[in-house]
Amino acid sequence: MKLRGRVLPLMAASAIAIGGLAACGGGEDPTDNSESTLDLEAELTASGASFPDAYYQVVIEKFADVAPGVVVNYEATGSGTGKEQFSQNLTDFAGTDSLVGDDDGVKADSFFYVPTVAAPITVSYNLPDVEALQLSADTIAGIFQAEITTWDDPAIAEDNPDAELPSTAITVAHRSDGSGTTTNFTTYLDDASEDWKLGAGDTVEWPASTQGGEKNTGVAQIIQQTEGAIGYVDLADAKASDLAFASVKNSAGNYIEPSIEGTTAALEGAEINDDLSYNPLNADGDEAYPISAPTYLLVRASYDDANTAKAVTAFIEYLLTDGQDLAAEVDFAPLPESLREKALAQLDKVKS
């Protein structure tokens, strides 16, 4: 276990009376990384993005070995609902793939962004006789705006000169709930394609002919059950549903398959903002996968209960240390070390 010196006092919580977690900051990193447990008792409630859910569930399971007295409940409701419940003080922290907006009800000075991992958003499809598909941003825009309606459309054929494309009708699947995955997918199209007209956000006005599914799993289910369907799904859920997914043309002109390596390449060129938000979409780089998306936890700047604050920061610190080693196992890219250190420092600001 590689938790920093800041949380070592939590192992003897009965000896601590903390007025603010910031007072625990600045300790030396421990030299002994042997397994030990944190003496904490708490039940944490969180909700939000379904995009990173597979990763969070694995980390939660492993964290139970480190802090057996802490129960962490994370419900994958979608980023929009996660932000709403966080604003209503119904949860201790929230997951989101999109940034907090003016309509989300969360006060600007009441929370911190803590980036956790990143992953590719796949453009998954159901065409039994097409094993490999390549798509450019303009072609994806045309498909999702229902301007390209059959698979043998000239625009798709131009991206795939060697493929035998069927005349099958295209069924577009998208998120029906407020979703950070939708924000990142539409933000990519808004940036990469001059043909995109639907804007970007947790929700957009999709054409009437399209179908909506709840969470990434709902979109994956539509694709899985509908020949000719196409939709945007995180890599973990696409693999879990055994979906085929396209290679997407990046800003360097290369068709890149969604992968952890392609996401890592996209992260390398991302500019980090002061609040630790960042944008790896349509990133430069020959090997960068262009629809690589970040995800965050929203953590309160101050908690009324010191025990809750200790448990929240201990869990997220574990997620940013030992938990990063679990990311690739479930198709997520760990944070670059420089960003991970900034995320850990963000936790030092949390008070109780």
Stockholm file with secondary structure:
# STOCKHOLM 1.0

chainA/1-352         MKLRGRVLPLMAASAIAIGGLAACGGGEDPTDNSESTLDLEAELTASGASFPDAYYQVVIEKFADVAPGVVVNYEATGSGTGKEQFSQNLTDFAGTDSLVGDDDGVKADSFFYVPTVAAPITVSYNLPDVEALQLSADTIAGIFQAEITTWDDPAIAEDNPDAELPSTAITVAHRSDGSGTTTNFTTYLDDASEDWKLGAGDTVEWPASTQGGEKNTGVAQIIQQTEGAIGYVDLADAKASDLAFASVKNSAGNYIEPSIEGTTAALEGAEINDDLSYNPLNADGDEAYPISAPTYLLVRASYDDANTAKAVTAFIEYLLTDGQDLAAEVDFAPLPESLREKALAQLDKVKS
#=GR chainA/1-352 SS CCCCGGGGGGGGGGGCCCSCGGGGTTCCCCSCCCCCCCCCCEEEEEEECSTTHHHHHHHHHHHHHHCTTEEEEEEECCHHHHHHHHHTTCSSEEEESSCCCGGGCCCTTSEEEEEEEEEEEEEEECCTTCCCCEECHHHHHHHHTTSCCBTTCHHHHHHCTTCCCCCCBCEEEEESSCCHHHHHHHHHHHHHCTTCCSCCSSSCCCCTTSEEESHHHHHHHHHHHSTTEEEEEEHHHHHHTTCEECEEECTTSCEECCCHHHHHHHHHTCCBCTTSCBCCTTCSSTTCCTTEEEEEEEEESBCSCHHHHHHHHHHHHHHHTGGGGGGGGGTCEECCHHHHHHHHHHHTTCBC
#=GC SS_cons         CCCCGGGGGGGGGGGCCCSCGGGGTTCCCCSCCCCCCCCCCEEEEEEECSTTHHHHHHHHHHHHHHCTTEEEEEEECCHHHHHHHHHTTCSSEEEESSCCCGGGCCCTTSEEEEEEEEEEEEEEECCTTCCCCEECHHHHHHHHTTSCCBTTCHHHHHHCTTCCCCCCBCEEEEESSCCHHHHHHHHHHHHHCTTCCSCCSSSCCCCTTSEEESHHHHHHHHHHHSTTEEEEEEHHHHHHTTCEECEEECTTSCEECCCHHHHHHHHHTCCBCTTSCBCCTTCSSTTCCTTEEEEEEEEESBCSCHHHHHHHHHHHHHHHTGGGGGGGGGTCEECCHHHHHHHHHHHTTCBC
//
